Amino acid sequence: MTERLSTPAPTGPASAAPAEGSAPGGSASDAPVVVAIDGPAGSGKSSVSKAAAVRLGYGFLDTGAAYRALAWHALEHGVDTSDSTAVLEVFGDFDYAISLDTDHRWVRVGTTDVTAAIREPRVTDAVSGVARVAPVRKAVNELFRRLVASSGLSGVVVEGRDITTVVYPDAPVRILLTAAPEVRAARRSKELTNQDAAAVAAALHRRDAADSTVVDFLTAAPGVEVVDSTHLDFAQTVDAVLSVVETTMGARDGR
């Protein structure tokens, strides 16, 4: 399943986002089930969420990819991402597309495939700058909702920073996936084999500090289930997430 999102300038009239639990041209029962997963950097939320989506037969939306793609777009235009006004200007022609297919993942800006480019260190360093711009977050969150609602899928696992509290506060399943800071740093260091462990830990701390000025991703909101993976391996973490999904959906359906 693929979708294209052409982002309107956030300073202009916003397109109406679908109401929670509704889908274009369909009834509430046609809407995809949303499993909302939040968590800090290095918590494993992207890989765990994707694996959970595969097991559930759902689509997968990495919301952070949109902010990374916008950061890449801004850098390509020579924009200082600490300048909110400049970020808003470049956001006006941000033509973004992403796949929800767990087997075929890609991200594009215009006709450029940026799937790999948005993971570059220079982009990672610029992400917080674009993500903290409130009008950008509002417009992108509306796009996420439209994307999921129009996907035609039975369900979508949506992961990011404020999915359980802002994007999908009424999702039937809401999970905060977390782990101790030192564990998150160690995991991220293994992923980035070309970087020093201390440097990775420092970068993770800076990212957490910057992002925490925008959203609280370390504290579970009421009704959000916490999965702490500090002492769990990958497979156990996926199982823990799926257990929450099964229990929550079972309770909702009266099973």
KEMAR-580960 format. One record per residue (C-alpha): x, y, z; residue number from 1; residue in three letters. Coordinates in Angstrom, 1 decimal, padded with zeros to 4 digits, always signed. Layout:
BEGIN
> px,py,pz,gunu,seti
> X,Y,Z,NUM,ALA;
...
//
This chain:
BEGIN
> px,py,pz,gunu,seti
> +000.0,+000.0,+000.0,1,MET;
> +001.4,+003.4,-000.9,2,THR;
> +000.2,+006.9,-000.4,3,GLU;
> +001.3,+010.3,-001.6,4,ARG;
> +001.0,+013.4,+000.6,5,LEU;
> +001.3,+016.8,-001.0,6,SER;
> +001.7,+019.1,+001.9,7,THR;
> -000.1,+022.4,+001.9,8,PRO;
> +001.7,+025.4,+003.3,9,ALA;
> +000.8,+025.3,+007.0,10,PRO;
> +000.1,+029.1,+007.1,11,THR;
> -002.8,+028.7,+004.6,12,GLY;
> -006.2,+027.2,+005.1,13,PRO;
> -005.8,+023.6,+006.4,14,ALA;
> -007.6,+020.8,+004.7,15,SER;
> -010.0,+019.0,+007.0,16,ALA;
> -008.6,+015.9,+008.5,17,ALA;
> -011.0,+012.9,+008.7,18,PRO;
> -012.8,+012.5,+012.0,19,ALA;
> -011.4,+009.9,+014.4,20,GLU;
> -012.9,+006.5,+013.4,21,GLY;
> -014.0,+007.6,+010.0,22,SER;
> -012.8,+006.9,+006.5,23,ALA;
> -013.5,+008.8,+003.2,24,PRO;
> -016.6,+007.4,+001.6,25,GLY;
> -017.1,+004.8,+004.3,26,GLY;
> -018.6,+004.2,+007.7,27,SER;
> -016.7,+004.2,+011.0,28,ALA;
> -016.6,+000.4,+010.8,29,SER;
> -014.5,+000.7,+007.6,30,ASP;
> -011.8,+002.7,+009.3,31,ALA;
> -008.5,+001.0,+010.0,32,PRO;
> -007.7,-000.1,+013.5,33,VAL;
> -004.9,+002.1,+014.8,34,VAL;
> -002.2,+000.8,+017.1,35,VAL;
> -000.4,+004.0,+018.3,36,ALA;
> +003.1,+003.6,+019.6,37,ILE;
> +005.3,+006.3,+021.2,38,ASP;
> +008.8,+006.2,+022.5,39,GLY;
> +012.2,+008.0,+022.8,40,PRO;
> +015.0,+007.6,+020.3,41,ALA;
> +016.8,+004.2,+020.6,42,GLY;
> +013.8,+002.5,+022.2,43,SER;
> +013.4,+000.3,+019.2,44,GLY;
> +010.0,+001.6,+018.4,45,LYS;
> +010.5,+001.6,+014.6,46,SER;
> +011.8,-001.9,+014.3,47,SER;
> +009.4,-003.3,+016.9,48,VAL;
> +006.4,-001.5,+015.4,49,SER;
> +007.2,-002.8,+012.0,50,LYS;
> +007.6,-006.4,+013.2,51,ALA;
> +004.3,-006.1,+015.1,52,ALA;
> +002.6,-004.8,+012.0,53,ALA;
> +003.8,-007.8,+010.0,54,VAL;
> +002.5,-010.2,+012.7,55,ARG;
> -000.8,-008.4,+012.8,56,LEU;
> -001.1,-008.1,+009.0,57,GLY;
> -001.4,-004.3,+009.3,58,TYR;
> +000.3,-001.5,+007.5,59,GLY;
> +003.1,+000.5,+009.2,60,PHE;
> +003.6,+004.2,+009.4,61,LEU;
> +006.9,+005.7,+010.6,62,ASP;
> +005.8,+009.3,+011.3,63,THR;
> +009.4,+010.3,+012.1,64,GLY;
> +010.2,+009.7,+008.4,65,ALA;
> +008.1,+012.8,+007.5,66,ALA;
> +010.2,+015.1,+009.7,67,TYR;
> +013.4,+013.5,+008.5,68,ARG;
> +012.3,+014.0,+004.9,69,ALA;
> +011.4,+017.6,+005.6,70,LEU;
> +014.8,+018.1,+007.3,71,ALA;
> +016.5,+016.6,+004.2,72,TRP;
> +014.3,+018.9,+002.0,73,HIS;
> +015.3,+021.9,+004.0,74,ALA;
> +019.0,+021.1,+003.9,75,LEU;
> +018.9,+020.5,+000.1,76,GLU;
> +017.5,+024.0,-000.2,77,HIS;
> +020.3,+025.4,+002.1,78,GLY;
> +017.8,+026.3,+004.8,79,VAL;
> +019.0,+026.8,+008.4,80,ASP;
> +016.6,+024.4,+010.3,81,THR;
> +016.9,+026.4,+013.4,82,SER;
> +015.1,+029.3,+011.6,83,ASP;
> +011.4,+028.6,+012.0,84,SER;
> +010.3,+031.1,+009.4,85,THR;
> +012.7,+029.5,+006.8,86,ALA;
> +011.4,+026.0,+007.7,87,VAL;
> +007.8,+027.2,+007.2,88,LEU;
> +008.7,+028.6,+003.8,89,GLU;
> +010.4,+025.4,+002.5,90,VAL;
> +007.5,+023.4,+003.9,91,PHE;
> +005.2,+025.1,+001.4,92,GLY;
> +006.6,+022.9,-001.5,93,ASP;
> +007.3,+019.8,+000.5,94,PHE;
> +005.9,+017.0,-001.7,95,ASP;
> +006.0,+013.9,+000.5,96,TYR;
> +005.2,+010.3,-000.2,97,ALA;
> +005.6,+007.1,+001.9,98,ILE;
> +004.8,+003.4,+001.6,99,SER;
> +002.7,+001.7,+004.3,100,LEU;
> +003.7,-001.7,+003.0,101,ASP;
> +005.9,-003.6,+005.5,102,THR;
> +007.5,-005.6,+002.7,103,ASP;
> +008.4,-002.6,+000.5,104,HIS;
> +009.5,+000.4,+002.4,105,ARG;
> +010.3,+003.7,+000.7,106,TRP;
> +010.1,+007.4,+001.2,107,VAL;
> +010.1,+010.1,-001.5,108,ARG;
> +010.3,+013.8,-001.7,109,VAL;
> +009.0,+014.7,-005.2,110,GLY;
> +010.6,+012.2,-007.5,111,THR;
> +013.6,+011.6,-005.3,112,THR;
> +013.9,+008.4,-003.3,113,ASP;
> +015.2,+009.6,+000.1,114,VAL;
> +014.7,+006.3,+002.0,115,THR;
> +018.4,+006.0,+002.8,116,ALA;
> +019.3,+009.7,+002.7,117,ALA;
> +017.0,+010.6,+005.6,118,ILE;
> +019.0,+008.4,+007.9,119,ARG;
> +022.2,+010.3,+007.3,120,GLU;
> +023.8,+012.0,+010.4,121,PRO;
> +023.4,+015.5,+009.0,122,ARG;
> +019.6,+014.9,+008.7,123,VAL;
> +019.4,+013.4,+012.1,124,THR;
> +021.0,+016.5,+013.5,125,ASP;
> +018.5,+018.7,+011.8,126,ALA;
> +015.3,+016.8,+012.6,127,VAL;
> +014.6,+018.5,+015.9,128,SER;
> +014.8,+021.9,+014.3,129,GLY;
> +011.9,+021.2,+011.8,130,VAL;
> +009.9,+019.1,+014.3,131,ALA;
> +009.6,+021.8,+016.9,132,ARG;
> +007.8,+024.2,+014.5,133,VAL;
> +004.2,+024.0,+015.7,134,ALA;
> +002.4,+024.8,+012.4,135,PRO;
> +004.5,+022.1,+010.7,136,VAL;
> +003.5,+019.6,+013.4,137,ARG;
> -000.1,+020.5,+013.1,138,LYS;
> -000.2,+020.2,+009.3,139,ALA;
> +001.8,+016.9,+009.3,140,VAL;
> -000.4,+015.4,+012.0,141,ASN;
> -003.4,+016.1,+009.8,142,GLU;
> -001.7,+014.4,+006.9,143,LEU;
> -000.9,+011.3,+009.0,144,PHE;
> -004.6,+011.0,+009.9,145,ARG;
> -005.7,+011.3,+006.2,146,ARG;
> -003.1,+008.9,+005.1,147,LEU;
> -004.2,+006.2,+007.5,148,VAL;
> -007.9,+006.8,+006.9,149,ALA;
> -007.6,+006.5,+003.2,150,SER;
> -005.2,+003.5,+003.2,151,SER;
> -007.9,+000.8,+002.7,152,GLY;
> -006.1,-001.4,+005.2,153,LEU;
> -007.7,-003.3,+008.1,154,SER;
> -005.2,-001.7,+010.5,155,GLY;
> -002.1,+000.4,+010.7,156,VAL;
> +000.7,+000.5,+013.4,157,VAL;
> +001.6,+004.2,+013.7,158,VAL;
> +004.7,+005.0,+015.6,159,GLU;
> +006.4,+008.3,+016.6,160,GLY;
> +006.7,+010.8,+019.4,161,ARG;
> +003.2,+012.1,+020.2,162,ASP;
> +001.0,+009.6,+018.5,163,ILE;
> -000.8,+008.4,+021.6,164,THR;
> -001.5,+011.9,+022.9,165,THR;
> -001.9,+014.2,+019.9,166,VAL;
> -002.2,+012.3,+016.6,167,VAL;
> -004.4,+009.4,+017.9,168,TYR;
> -005.4,+010.1,+021.5,169,PRO;
> -008.5,+008.0,+020.9,170,ASP;
> -006.8,+005.0,+019.2,171,ALA;
> -008.1,+001.7,+020.6,172,PRO;
> -004.5,+000.6,+021.4,173,VAL;
> -001.9,+003.1,+022.7,174,ARG;
> +001.5,+002.0,+023.8,175,ILE;
> +004.6,+003.8,+025.2,176,LEU;
> +007.7,+001.8,+024.3,177,LEU;
> +010.6,+002.7,+026.5,178,THR;
> +013.9,+001.5,+027.9,179,ALA;
> +016.6,+002.8,+030.3,180,ALA;
> +018.8,+005.5,+028.7,181,PRO;
> +022.0,+003.5,+028.8,182,GLU;
> +020.2,+000.5,+027.1,183,VAL;
> +018.8,+002.8,+024.4,184,ARG;
> +022.3,+004.3,+023.8,185,ALA;
> +023.9,+000.8,+023.6,186,ALA;
> +021.3,-000.4,+021.1,187,ARG;
> +021.7,+002.7,+018.9,188,ARG;
> +025.5,+002.3,+019.0,189,SER;
> +025.1,-001.2,+017.6,190,LYS;
> +023.1,+000.2,+014.8,191,GLU;
> +025.6,+002.9,+014.0,192,LEU;
> +028.8,+000.8,+013.8,193,THR;
> +030.9,+003.6,+012.4,194,ASN;
> +030.3,+005.9,+015.4,195,GLN;
> +031.9,+005.9,+018.9,196,ASP;
> +029.6,+004.6,+021.6,197,ALA;
> +030.2,+007.7,+023.8,198,ALA;
> +029.4,+010.0,+020.8,199,ALA;
> +026.2,+008.0,+020.1,200,VAL;
> +025.1,+008.3,+023.8,201,ALA;
> +025.8,+012.1,+023.7,202,ALA;
> +023.8,+012.5,+020.5,203,ALA;
> +020.9,+010.5,+021.9,204,LEU;
> +020.9,+012.7,+025.0,205,HIS;
> +020.9,+015.8,+022.8,206,ARG;
> +018.0,+014.5,+020.7,207,ARG;
> +016.0,+013.6,+023.8,208,ASP;
> +016.6,+017.0,+025.3,209,ALA;
> +015.6,+018.9,+022.1,210,ALA;
> +012.5,+016.8,+021.4,211,ASP;
> +011.3,+017.0,+025.0,212,SER;
> +010.8,+020.7,+024.5,213,THR;
> +008.1,+019.8,+022.0,214,VAL;
> +006.5,+016.6,+023.3,215,VAL;
> +006.6,+014.5,+026.5,216,ASP;
> +007.6,+011.1,+025.1,217,PHE;
> +008.9,+009.6,+028.4,218,LEU;
> +005.6,+009.7,+030.4,219,THR;
> +002.6,+007.6,+029.6,220,ALA;
> -000.6,+009.5,+029.3,221,ALA;
> -003.7,+008.1,+031.0,222,PRO;
> -004.9,+005.0,+029.2,223,GLY;
> -001.5,+004.4,+027.6,224,VAL;
> +000.1,+001.0,+028.3,225,GLU;
> +003.9,+001.0,+029.0,226,VAL;
> +006.2,-001.6,+027.5,227,VAL;
> +009.6,-001.3,+029.1,228,ASP;
> +012.1,-003.2,+027.0,229,SER;
> +015.1,-002.6,+029.2,230,THR;
> +015.4,-006.3,+030.1,231,HIS;
> +013.8,-007.7,+026.9,232,LEU;
> +015.4,-008.8,+023.7,233,ASP;
> +013.8,-007.8,+020.3,234,PHE;
> +011.5,-010.9,+020.0,235,ALA;
> +010.3,-010.5,+023.6,236,GLN;
> +009.6,-006.8,+023.0,237,THR;
> +007.5,-007.6,+019.9,238,VAL;
> +005.6,-010.3,+021.9,239,ASP;
> +005.0,-007.8,+024.7,240,ALA;
> +003.6,-005.2,+022.3,241,VAL;
> +001.4,-007.9,+020.6,242,LEU;
> +000.2,-009.0,+024.0,243,SER;
> -001.0,-005.4,+024.8,244,VAL;
> -002.8,-005.3,+021.4,245,VAL;
> -004.5,-008.7,+022.0,246,GLU;
> -005.6,-007.8,+025.5,247,THR;
> -006.8,-004.3,+024.7,248,THR;
> -008.7,-005.3,+021.6,249,MET;
> -010.1,-008.3,+023.4,250,GLY;
> -011.4,-006.2,+026.2,251,ALA;
> -012.9,-003.7,+023.6,252,ARG;
> -014.6,-006.5,+021.7,253,ASP;
> -015.8,-008.2,+024.9,254,GLY;
> -013.7,-011.3,+024.5,255,ARG;
//
